[in-house]
Amino acid sequence: MNIEDLSKSQLLLLTILVNFVVSIATGIVTVSLLDEASPTITQTVNRIVERTVETVVPQNQAAASIVTREKTVVVKEEDLVISAIAASFARTVTLHVGTATANPFSVGVYLPKTRAAITVGDGSGPSEIAVSFADGTSARASLERTTDGVELYGFSDSAALPDAPPPALVPGKSLKAGQSVFSIAADGGVVTGIVSLASADAIRTTLPALPRGAAIVNASGDVIGLAEGGAGRIISADAIIGLLTATSTPSSSLSL
């Protein structure tokens, strides 16, 4: 039969058959050559493979261990309290009558985000004061608002103010009797106590008499209230929250 007489389908089948036969022949020749290869060539190939595996596998294992490793951090209660007291020290300010750092009349708490200082008072405090910070610097402030026994003094936008950890305010309903509390005495020493009464009507602690306006904090450094000046008597942080909310615009968020 002449190849020119084949149809397209027959030509296609013939091409597939020829390719198949050539593939088989190529495979037979390749196997024969490999069988006749010297041991040196075979060992070299094996070494390359082994070294590749030794290099790649540990890296993959290390990467997998990094992804799946979990670390548990244990925080000691003592370290937590030390950090809370340090933050309270950094926020403690002294308020002076007039614009000079003399004639202190109260201590207070510095609210860095609000750019204000708060203390205990009925609104009869001086309208212009000088505020001394824990780092030794000072700035002028003006009485802006008072409510529920708390006064707020605001700093001007141009005043250079120090950095300090912003406090969180703990509502009275979150307090529990027996909870540990801390404050700073007039001589700068740390005093400790517990919440002895936590009700809707009053909050009391076992802390001794403290400077008027001193912050009372919990073990996390959150402010639960301000000292009124008598032993155990404090003004709840609810009063501070109400004051800050009243001085905020409806679109602004409460920040300290």
C-alpha positions in Angstrom: 0.0 0.0 0.0 1.3 3.4 -0.9 1.6 5.8 2.0 0.0 8.5 -0.1 -3.2 6.4 -0.2 -3.6 6.6 3.6 -6.4 8.7 5.0 -5.8 11.4 7.7 -6.9 9.0 10.4 -4.6 6.3 9.3 -1.7 8.7 9.1 -2.4 9.9 12.7 -2.5 6.3 14.0 0.8 5.5 12.1 2.5 8.5 13.7 1.4 7.5 17.2 2.7 3.9 16.6 6.1 5.2 15.4 6.4 7.5 18.5 5.5 4.6 20.8 8.1 2.3 19.2 10.8 5.0 19.4 9.9 5.7 23.1 10.3 2.0 23.9 13.6 1.9 22.1 14.9 5.0 23.9 14.0 3.5 27.3 15.8 0.3 26.5 19.0 2.1 25.5 18.8 4.4 28.6 18.5 1.4 31.0 21.4 -0.3 29.3 23.6 2.7 29.6 22.8 3.1 33.3 23.6 -0.5 34.0 27.0 -0.1 32.4 27.7 3.2 34.3 30.7 3.2 36.6 30.1 3.0 40.4 31.8 6.4 40.8 29.1 8.2 38.8 26.3 6.4 40.8 27.9 7.3 44.2 28.3 10.9 43.2 24.6 11.2 42.3 23.7 9.5 45.5 25.9 11.9 47.6 24.3 15.0 45.9 20.8 13.7 46.8 21.8 12.9 50.4 23.4 16.3 51.0 20.3 18.0 49.5 18.0 16.1 51.9 20.2 16.8 54.9 20.2 20.5 54.1 16.5 21.0 53.3 14.8 18.9 55.9 16.2 20.6 59.0 15.3 24.0 57.6 11.7 22.8 57.0 11.5 21.3 60.5 12.8 24.6 62.0 10.3 26.6 60.1 7.5 24.3 61.3 8.6 24.6 64.9 8.6 28.4 64.8 5.1 28.4 63.5 3.7 26.0 66.0 5.7 27.0 69.1 3.6 28.7 71.9 5.1 30.6 74.8 3.4 31.2 78.1 4.5 34.3 80.0 4.0 34.3 83.7 3.6 37.7 85.3 4.2 37.8 89.1 1.7 39.8 91.2 4.6 41.6 92.8 5.8 42.9 89.5 2.3 44.0 88.5 1.9 46.0 91.7 5.4 47.6 91.3 4.5 48.7 87.8 1.1 50.0 89.0 2.7 52.1 91.8 5.4 53.5 89.4 2.6 54.6 87.0 0.7 56.3 89.8 3.9 58.1 90.9 4.4 59.4 87.3 0.8 60.7 87.2 0.9 62.4 90.7 1.0 66.2 90.5 1.2 69.0 93.1 -1.1 72.0 92.6 0.0 75.5 93.6 -1.9 78.7 94.1 -1.1 81.2 91.4 1.4 80.7 88.6 4.5 80.0 90.7 5.5 76.6 92.2 4.9 77.8 95.7 1.9 77.6 98.1 0.8 74.1 97.3 -2.9 73.6 98.2 -3.6 70.0 96.9 -2.3 67.1 95.0 -3.9 65.6 92.0 -3.8 63.2 89.0 -2.4 64.1 85.6 -4.4 62.9 82.7 -2.0 63.1 79.7 -4.5 62.4 76.9 -7.0 64.9 78.2 -4.2 67.4 78.9 -5.7 68.1 82.3 -5.2 67.5 86.0 -7.9 66.5 88.4 -8.2 66.9 92.2 -10.8 67.0 95.0 -12.7 70.2 95.4 -16.1 71.9 95.3 -15.3 74.6 92.7 -13.9 77.1 95.1 -10.3 76.4 94.2 -8.1 79.1 92.5 -8.9 79.8 88.9 -5.2 79.9 87.9 -2.6 77.5 89.2 0.8 76.0 88.6 1.1 72.2 88.3 4.3 70.5 89.3 4.9 67.1 87.6 6.8 64.1 88.9 9.7 64.7 86.5 10.3 68.2 88.1 8.7 70.3 85.3 5.7 72.5 85.8 3.0 74.2 83.7 0.2 76.6 84.2 -3.4 75.4 84.2 -6.9 76.9 84.6 -10.0 75.7 86.4 -12.4 74.5 83.7 -15.1 72.5 85.4 -16.2 71.0 88.7 -18.8 68.5 89.7 -19.5 65.9 92.4 -16.6 67.0 94.5 -14.0 66.8 91.6 -12.2 69.8 90.0 -10.6 69.7 86.5 -7.8 72.0 85.6 -6.9 72.2 81.9 -3.6 73.1 80.2 -3.3 75.2 77.2 -2.7 73.6 73.8 0.8 75.2 73.7 1.9 73.9 77.1 4.8 71.4 77.0 3.6 68.5 79.1 5.6 65.3 80.1 4.7 61.8 79.2 3.0 59.6 81.7 1.0 56.3 81.5 -2.7 57.2 80.9 -4.9 55.8 83.7 -8.0 53.7 83.3 -10.9 54.6 85.5 -12.8 51.9 87.4 -16.5 52.5 88.0 -17.7 51.9 91.5 -19.9 49.0 90.5 -16.8 47.0 89.5 -15.2 47.2 92.9 -15.3 44.3 95.3 -14.9 44.3 99.1 -11.4 42.8 99.9 -9.8 44.1 96.7 -6.2 45.4 97.2 -5.7 49.2 96.8 -2.6 51.4 96.9 -1.8 55.1 97.2 1.0 57.5 97.9 1.3 59.2 101.3 2.3 62.8 101.9 5.9 61.8 102.5 6.0 60.0 99.2 5.8 56.5 100.7 3.5 53.8 99.4 0.5 52.7 101.5 -1.6 49.7 101.0 -5.1 48.6 102.0 -8.2 46.9 100.8 -11.7 48.0 99.8 -13.7 47.7 103.0 -17.1 48.8 101.5 -18.3 48.9 98.0 -21.9 49.8 97.6 -24.1 52.1 95.5 -24.0 54.6 98.4 -20.4 54.7 99.4 -16.9 53.3 98.9 -14.4 53.0 101.7 -11.0 51.6 102.1 -8.7 50.7 105.0 -6.1 53.2 103.8 -4.9 55.8 106.3 -5.4 59.6 105.9 -3.9 60.6 102.6 -3.2 64.0 100.9 -6.4 65.5 99.5 -6.7 64.5 95.8 -4.2 61.6 96.0 -5.1 58.8 93.6 -6.3 55.4 94.8 -5.3 52.6 92.4 -5.7 48.9 92.1 -3.0 46.3 91.4 -3.2 47.1 87.7 -2.6 50.8 88.2 -6.2 51.7 87.3 -7.7 54.7 89.3 -10.6 53.7 91.5 -11.0 57.1 93.2 -9.4 60.2 94.8 -8.7 60.6 98.5 -10.9 63.1 100.3 -8.3 63.7 103.0 -9.8 61.6 105.8 -8.8 58.0 106.6 -10.5 55.6 104.2 -12.7 58.2 102.6 -12.5 58.4 98.8 -14.4 60.0 95.9 -15.3 57.3 93.4 -13.9 57.3 89.9 -17.6 57.6 88.8 -17.3 61.3 89.7 -14.2 61.7 87.5 -15.9 59.8 84.6 -19.0 62.1 84.9 -16.8 65.2 84.9 -14.8 64.0 81.8 -18.0 63.0 80.0 -19.5 66.4 80.7 -16.5 68.2 79.3 -16.4 66.1 76.1 -18.2 66.9 73.0 -20.8 64.4 71.7 -18.6 63.3 68.9 -15.4 62.9 71.0 -14.5 59.7 72.8 -13.6 59.7 76.5 -9.8 59.7 76.9 -7.6 60.2 79.8 
